Amino acid sequence: MGDNVKRLAILGSTGSIGRQVLEVVRSFPDRFQVVALAAGKNTSLLAQQAQEFGPKLIFAQNPDDHMVGRARYLPVEEMASHPDVDFVVIATSGKAGLMPTLCAIHSGKTIALANKETLVMAGGVVIAEAHRYGVTLLPIDSELSAIWQCLQGEERGQVARIILTASGGPFRDYSREELARVTPEEALRHPTWRMGGKVTIDAATLMNKGLEVIESHWLFDIPFDHIEAVLHRESIVHSLVEFADGSVKAMLSPPDMRLPIQYALSYPERWQNLDLTRLDLAQVHRLNFEPIDIDRFPCFELAVEAGRKGGTYPAVLCAADEVAVELFMQQRLGFLEIAELVESVLSQHQGIIEPSLEDILAADAWAREVAKSSTSRAVE
């Protein structure tokens, strides 16, 4: 392996993002060495990935001896900080991404971040630690990657506004009455993107767009008053940045997560990948933009308000949302009740404005308990 080969740890390798990361790796076999793979319960796919890529390190929640093979079994926190790894991809969902990200930061790794909750829960702590250790956080989300690309070569002080785009998910034209009746199966049929279950439900409620507002605030150091979001059905314009002189940059491409993944992995270079579809505007015909309807999608506003309050509120938001989405997937909670449960938990929280990591984790645990107990009482 040459000196320019990136030695990867991919946390969440069997999820949607993790699988697409490995697709990019396959396109550039001479540029990457897969050192570590970590997954949750999908041990059969992890075993296939391990056989193909031959990692030295492996993790699963319930590993089989035959799956590990010659690889060394290692917890994800140790994997993220291992000396044989120089580039860590955080492709997990939920709270699971936070501690490995901090371990990678403390070990000086470059980090490609696809996990929203890491910056939403603990943005202040994570960014401060990244600055302290001189670590670069590279966004993989298509919208955050678009902002990042638009900001290349620009002075941050000249940014007037960030405009995130949202496809609107499968229910963008539904009335509240129709939303009250949707099923988990319907919510998992996203019209544009192929994603994991939690992220797909968050896309349907537009919670994910609120989380991206908070992420953008921390990652790009932009005040909340200068961050907006609009619906964009075609998912061609992935986000926009307006500058002080009124000019606007937009990043456009067909909706393919491999493009922002590849940009993060190849940065600061751009590599030609013939597997990626090129944009044909003549075939697109038109691009539509419209405001987000807060009455039908209150999760977006709940997230933005939690971000504005700051402190431990975003951690409570994430925890309550994880519980609510899980209950919805189990058909124990209606689609509109996701927002109701999250709002109820947030309203009961006594926030800490400048929290430590311990405060954030305690707020997370508290919110999960309150959300679960509130639902149990409602069912009884």
ZAFITOR-553692 format. One line per field, with one value per residue (C-alpha): residue in three letters; x, y, z. Coordinates in Angstrom, 3 decimals, always signed. Layout:
# ZAFITOR-553692
marke <- [Ala/...];
x <- [X/...];
y <- [Y/...];
z <- [Z/...];
This chain:
# ZAFITOR-553692
marke <- [Met/Gly/Asp/Asn/Val/Lys/Arg/Leu/Ala/Ile/Leu/Gly/Ser/Thr/Gly/Ser/Ile/Gly/Arg/Gln/Val/Leu/Glu/Val/Val/Arg/Ser/Phe/Pro/Asp/Arg/Phe/Gln/Val/Val/Ala/Leu/Ala/Ala/Gly/Lys/Asn/Thr/Ser/Leu/Leu/Ala/Gln/Gln/Ala/Gln/Glu/Phe/Gly/Pro/Lys/Leu/Ile/Phe/Ala/Gln/Asn/Pro/Asp/Asp/His/Met/Val/Gly/Arg/Ala/Arg/Tyr/Leu/Pro/Val/Glu/Glu/Met/Ala/Ser/His/Pro/Asp/Val/Asp/Phe/Val/Val/Ile/Ala/Thr/Ser/Gly/Lys/Ala/Gly/Leu/Met/Pro/Thr/Leu/Cys/Ala/Ile/His/Ser/Gly/Lys/Thr/Ile/Ala/Leu/Ala/Asn/Lys/Glu/Thr/Leu/Val/Met/Ala/Gly/Gly/Val/Val/Ile/Ala/Glu/Ala/His/Arg/Tyr/Gly/Val/Thr/Leu/Leu/Pro/Ile/Asp/Ser/Glu/Leu/Ser/Ala/Ile/Trp/Gln/Cys/Leu/Gln/Gly/Glu/Glu/Arg/Gly/Gln/Val/Ala/Arg/Ile/Ile/Leu/Thr/Ala/Ser/Gly/Gly/Pro/Phe/Arg/Asp/Tyr/Ser/Arg/Glu/Glu/Leu/Ala/Arg/Val/Thr/Pro/Glu/Glu/Ala/Leu/Arg/His/Pro/Thr/Trp/Arg/Met/Gly/Gly/Lys/Val/Thr/Ile/Asp/Ala/Ala/Thr/Leu/Met/Asn/Lys/Gly/Leu/Glu/Val/Ile/Glu/Ser/His/Trp/Leu/Phe/Asp/Ile/Pro/Phe/Asp/His/Ile/Glu/Ala/Val/Leu/His/Arg/Glu/Ser/Ile/Val/His/Ser/Leu/Val/Glu/Phe/Ala/Asp/Gly/Ser/Val/Lys/Ala/Met/Leu/Ser/Pro/Pro/Asp/Met/Arg/Leu/Pro/Ile/Gln/Tyr/Ala/Leu/Ser/Tyr/Pro/Glu/Arg/Trp/Gln/Asn/Leu/Asp/Leu/Thr/Arg/Leu/Asp/Leu/Ala/Gln/Val/His/Arg/Leu/Asn/Phe/Glu/Pro/Ile/Asp/Ile/Asp/Arg/Phe/Pro/Cys/Phe/Glu/Leu/Ala/Val/Glu/Ala/Gly/Arg/Lys/Gly/Gly/Thr/Tyr/Pro/Ala/Val/Leu/Cys/Ala/Ala/Asp/Glu/Val/Ala/Val/Glu/Leu/Phe/Met/Gln/Gln/Arg/Leu/Gly/Phe/Leu/Glu/Ile/Ala/Glu/Leu/Val/Glu/Ser/Val/Leu/Ser/Gln/His/Gln/Gly/Ile/Ile/Glu/Pro/Ser/Leu/Glu/Asp/Ile/Leu/Ala/Ala/Asp/Ala/Trp/Ala/Arg/Glu/Val/Ala/Lys/Ser/Ser/Thr/Ser/Arg/Ala/Val/Glu];
x <- [+0.000/+1.260/+1.552/-1.565/-3.785/-6.445/-6.842/-10.539/-12.635/-16.290/-18.668/-22.120/-20.842/-24.021/-26.366/-27.396/-24.569/-21.990/-22.879/-22.579/-19.229/-18.014/-19.370/-17.124/-14.207/-14.780/-14.517/-11.077/-9.404/-5.900/-6.802/-8.263/-7.495/-10.446/-8.856/-11.989/-15.677/-18.340/-22.007/-24.968/-27.110/-26.624/-23.817/-24.434/-23.777/-20.849/-19.348/-19.648/-18.024/-15.214/-14.553/-14.383/-12.371/-10.277/-10.329/-7.920/-10.571/-14.254/-17.215/-20.793/-23.316/-23.477/-20.445/-20.025/-16.582/-16.652/-17.574/-14.558/-12.089/-8.587/-9.876/-9.487/-12.724/-12.641/-15.203/-16.045/-14.469/-11.138/-11.596/-12.120/-8.873/-6.741/-3.252/-3.724/-6.686/-6.307/-9.799/-13.012/-16.440/-19.262/-22.220/-24.271/-27.596/-28.725/-26.697/-24.314/-22.152/-21.221/-18.585/-16.715/-16.556/-15.000/-12.537/-11.547/-11.097/-8.899/-6.745/-6.345/-8.247/-9.924/-13.673/-16.379/-19.619/-22.977/-24.479/-26.740/-27.185/-23.477/-23.489/-27.119/-26.693/-23.254/-22.246/-20.557/-18.460/-17.606/-16.592/-14.535/-12.686/-12.162/-10.583/-8.492/-7.047/-6.881/-9.278/-11.295/-14.991/-16.142/-19.920/-21.414/-25.080/-25.989/-27.307/-24.370/-21.925/-23.607/-23.135/-19.532/-18.829/-20.495/-18.323/-15.044/-12.886/-15.341/-14.958/-17.378/-18.002/-19.483/-22.201/-25.625/-27.831/-27.817/-30.823/-31.268/-33.487/-35.860/-37.567/-40.573/-40.617/-43.494/-46.214/-45.435/-48.920/-50.873/-53.401/-53.205/-56.112/-54.210/-51.012/-52.834/-53.510/-50.137/-48.378/-44.694/-44.573/-45.783/-43.368/-40.420/-41.111/-39.043/-39.576/-35.922/-33.317/-32.486/-31.682/-31.911/-35.219/-34.688/-33.430/-36.255/-38.924/-37.201/-37.315/-41.045/-41.709/-39.122/-37.368/-34.233/-34.342/-34.540/-31.581/-29.666/-30.343/-28.647/-25.809/-25.250/-25.104/-22.277/-20.384/-20.280/-20.533/-23.662/-26.299/-29.738/-31.312/-29.281/-30.345/-33.543/-35.104/-37.432/-39.164/-37.604/-39.344/-36.802/-33.846/-31.526/-30.485/-28.981/-28.629/-27.756/-25.600/-26.364/-23.529/-23.366/-23.604/-26.814/-25.263/-26.293/-24.314/-26.132/-24.815/-26.736/-26.523/-28.775/-29.850/-27.081/-25.480/-22.300/-21.388/-21.161/-19.588/-16.921/-16.266/-15.647/-13.386/-11.427/-11.206/-9.434/-9.390/-12.240/-12.070/-13.823/-16.300/-18.042/-20.579/-22.168/-24.994/-24.404/-26.977/-29.067/-31.026/-32.959/-34.457/-35.221/-37.356/-38.090/-37.039/-39.696/-39.318/-41.964/-42.147/-42.388/-45.871/-45.239/-48.838/-48.427/-44.766/-44.253/-41.105/-39.122/-40.013/-39.505/-35.944/-35.139/-36.475/-34.488/-31.413/-32.062/-32.455/-29.221/-27.653/-29.167/-32.379/-31.086/-29.952/-33.434/-34.920/-32.811/-33.510/-37.254/-37.352/-35.470/-38.000/-40.954/-39.756/-39.183/-42.700/-44.151/-42.314/-43.877/-47.302/-47.665/-47.687/-49.363/-47.386/-48.588/-48.022/-44.253/-44.184/-46.600/-44.373/-41.203/-42.865/-44.163/-40.698/-39.080/-41.686/-40.781/-37.051/-35.098/-32.207/-28.531/-27.249/-23.510/-23.502/-20.578/-20.546/-21.821/-24.742/-25.605/-25.565/-27.664/-30.205/-30.321/-30.999/-33.633/-35.456/-35.577/-37.039/-39.645/-40.650/-41.043/-42.938/-45.248/-46.154/-46.663/-49.112/-50.941/-51.297/-52.582];
y <- [+0.000/+3.474/+6.430/+8.026/+5.042/+5.891/+3.289/+3.147/+2.174/+2.024/+2.059/+0.981/-0.908/-2.956/+0.043/+1.989/+4.547/+1.933/-0.237/+2.749/+3.690/+0.227/+0.739/+3.795/+1.790/-0.855/+1.846/+2.909/-0.228/+1.278/+4.292/+2.567/-0.164/-1.305/-1.870/-2.104/-2.905/-2.515/-3.455/-4.139/-7.230/-7.961/-10.454/-12.332/-9.232/-8.256/-11.699/-11.194/-7.763/-9.144/-11.917/-9.413/-6.622/-8.561/-6.112/-6.573/-5.447/-6.287/-5.609/-6.865/-6.941/-10.744/-11.971/-15.565/-17.133/-18.127/-14.542/-13.021/-15.360/-13.881/-10.433/-9.231/-8.471/-4.932/-2.514/+0.435/+3.050/+1.231/+0.632/+4.368/+5.197/+2.290/+3.274/+1.311/+3.539/+7.094/+7.753/+6.925/+6.817/+7.259/+5.699/+4.585/+6.136/+7.594/+7.965/+5.178/+7.571/+9.974/+8.159/+6.630/+10.098/+11.547/+8.645/+9.233/+12.956/+12.291/+10.017/+12.643/+10.785/+12.390/+11.765/+11.438/+11.984/+10.639/+10.385/+13.379/+12.861/+13.269/+17.010/+17.526/+15.977/+17.320/+19.816/+22.179/+19.420/+17.707/+20.892/+22.129/+18.807/+18.766/+22.239/+21.222/+18.177/+19.731/+17.160/+17.667/+16.660/+15.968/+15.775/+12.888/+13.995/+15.231/+18.565/+19.289/+18.175/+20.614/+23.495/+22.445/+22.386/+25.781/+27.265/+26.150/+29.226/+31.557/+33.662/+32.469/+36.092/+36.714/+34.052/+35.673/+32.598/+28.811/+27.215/+23.487/+21.543/+18.724/+16.274/+16.294/+12.522/+10.257/+12.334/+15.851/+16.200/+14.479/+16.291/+15.958/+13.517/+11.359/+11.615/+10.296/+7.030/+6.284/+3.019/+2.265/+0.416/+3.538/+5.783/+3.594/+4.126/+7.244/+8.639/+9.573/+8.164/+4.676/+5.019/+3.154/+2.835/+5.527/+8.101/+7.283/+7.865/+11.114/+12.139/+11.434/+13.597/+16.211/+15.769/+15.053/+18.537/+20.116/+18.005/+19.240/+22.842/+22.104/+20.237/+23.168/+25.580/+23.632/+22.405/+25.746/+28.135/+29.806/+31.421/+29.799/+33.013/+32.541/+28.949/+28.106/+25.073/+24.625/+21.688/+20.667/+17.647/+16.799/+16.396/+17.875/+21.016/+19.626/+22.966/+26.604/+29.331/+33.038/+35.534/+39.138/+40.535/+38.607/+35.949/+32.357/+29.162/+25.864/+22.327/+20.197/+16.517/+13.489/+12.093/+9.572/+9.322/+7.905/+11.374/+13.133/+9.979/+9.993/+13.718/+13.223/+10.227/+11.901/+15.431/+17.684/+15.973/+15.095/+11.677/+10.552/+7.764/+6.418/+4.571/+7.876/+9.273/+12.680/+15.475/+16.177/+19.376/+19.011/+15.812/+17.427/+20.140/+22.142/+22.629/+23.403/+25.005/+25.615/+26.375/+23.690/+23.378/+23.385/+22.394/+19.110/+18.565/+19.961/+17.877/+20.331/+23.265/+21.216/+20.458/+24.049/+25.366/+22.777/+23.891/+27.525/+26.712/+24.768/+23.105/+19.705/+20.311/+18.857/+15.686/+15.332/+15.917/+13.125/+10.654/+11.266/+11.002/+7.680/+6.247/+7.701/+6.344/+2.905/+2.919/+4.023/+1.179/-1.189/+0.339/+1.461/+5.130/+6.978/+9.025/+12.380/+11.163/+11.090/+14.892/+14.917/+12.606/+14.543/+17.844/+16.406/+15.223/+18.531/+20.475/+18.523/+19.068/+21.446/+22.257/+22.839/+25.632/+24.800/+21.037/+18.685/+15.375/+13.729/+16.194/+15.391/+11.640/+12.067/+14.163/+11.468/+8.745/+10.890/+11.633/+7.982/+7.001/+9.777/+8.969/+5.266/+5.795/+8.383/+5.950/+3.089/+5.195/+6.182/+2.541/+1.548];
z <- [+0.000/-0.925/+1.399/-0.141/+0.686/+3.268/+5.998/+6.809/+9.798/+8.730/+11.693/+10.565/+7.523/+7.006/+7.016/+3.929/+4.178/+5.122/+2.126/-0.199/+1.348/+0.384/-3.147/-3.444/-2.034/-4.722/-7.401/-6.103/-4.745/-4.947/-2.812/+0.253/+2.738/+4.834/+8.234/+10.387/+9.936/+12.610/+12.439/+14.672/+14.252/+10.538/+11.080/+7.813/+5.687/+7.910/+7.317/+3.550/+3.803/+5.957/+3.461/+0.583/+2.215/+4.738/+7.693/+10.585/+13.090/+13.342/+15.611/+15.837/+18.645/+18.550/+16.607/+15.461/+15.669/+11.996/+11.035/+12.755/+11.062/+11.209/+12.165/+15.720/+17.565/+19.013/+20.548/+18.293/+20.575/+20.399/+16.687/+16.076/+17.864/+16.611/+15.366/+12.104/+11.197/+9.912/+8.492/+10.400/+8.751/+11.288/+9.464/+12.460/+13.423/+16.739/+19.915/+18.880/+16.869/+19.668/+21.725/+18.744/+17.181/+20.326/+20.520/+16.891/+17.595/+20.620/+18.454/+15.725/+13.001/+10.017/+10.355/+7.703/+9.589/+8.443/+11.933/+12.611/+16.331/+17.141/+16.396/+17.405/+20.862/+21.680/+19.002/+21.436/+22.989/+19.686/+17.844/+20.789/+20.958/+17.180/+17.367/+20.365/+18.589/+15.108/+13.655/+10.474/+10.391/+6.831/+6.272/+4.299/+4.365/+0.887/+2.203/+4.489/+1.822/-0.569/+1.883/+2.502/-1.233/-1.774/+0.980/-0.587/-1.182/+0.557/+3.699/+6.400/+7.390/+3.940/+4.353/+4.620/+4.629/+4.326/+2.620/+3.199/+0.822/+1.769/-0.570/+1.770/+2.056/+1.007/+2.709/+1.476/-0.056/+2.730/+4.913/+8.699/+8.513/+6.059/+8.101/+11.164/+9.302/+7.707/+8.532/+9.139/+5.816/+3.985/+5.893/+4.881/+1.154/+0.577/-2.942/-3.532/-1.146/+0.124/+3.814/+7.090/+8.938/+11.584/+9.086/+6.659/+9.322/+10.328/+6.659/+6.585/+9.679/+8.531/+11.866/+9.835/+8.297/+11.732/+12.835/+9.781/+10.808/+14.135/+12.412/+10.034/+12.967/+14.578/+11.534/+9.703/+12.675/+11.278/+13.571/+13.573/+12.269/+9.073/+8.382/+6.485/+4.816/+1.848/+0.187/-3.115/-4.632/-7.296/-4.882/-7.507/-5.620/-2.434/-0.623/-1.299/+0.259/-0.111/+0.337/+1.497/-2.048/-2.732/-4.962/-4.303/-4.849/-5.208/-5.450/-7.975/-8.849/-9.312/-5.915/-5.254/-1.813/-3.307/-4.592/-1.179/+0.256/-2.440/-2.002/+1.727/+1.081/-1.720/-0.275/-1.155/-4.562/-6.904/-8.529/-11.686/-10.999/-14.099/-11.924/-10.863/-13.011/-14.574/-14.319/-17.447/-16.800/-20.051/-18.649/-15.283/-17.006/-13.846/-10.239/-7.623/-4.199/-1.525/+2.200/+4.872/+6.382/+10.140/+10.940/+9.094/+9.971/+13.502/+14.094/+11.984/+14.218/+17.404/+16.302/+15.347/+18.651/+20.611/+18.684/+19.508/+23.215/+23.052/+26.070/+26.784/+24.819/+21.527/+23.341/+24.809/+21.347/+19.826/+22.610/+22.625/+18.838/+18.867/+21.311/+19.404/+16.052/+17.556/+19.022/+15.682/+13.932/+16.471/+15.687/+19.296/+18.296/+15.426/+12.923/+14.268/+17.823/+17.180/+17.375/+20.321/+22.360/+21.529/+22.422/+25.710/+26.765/+25.783/+27.780/+30.937/+30.613/+32.842/+30.573/+31.365/+29.138/+29.102/+29.644/+30.047/+28.187/+31.376/+31.495/+27.880/+28.455/+31.611/+29.680/+26.993/+29.568/+31.323/+28.062/+27.038/+30.393/+30.323/+26.753/+27.473/+30.741/+29.164/+26.418/+28.880/+30.906/+27.722/+26.653/+30.098];
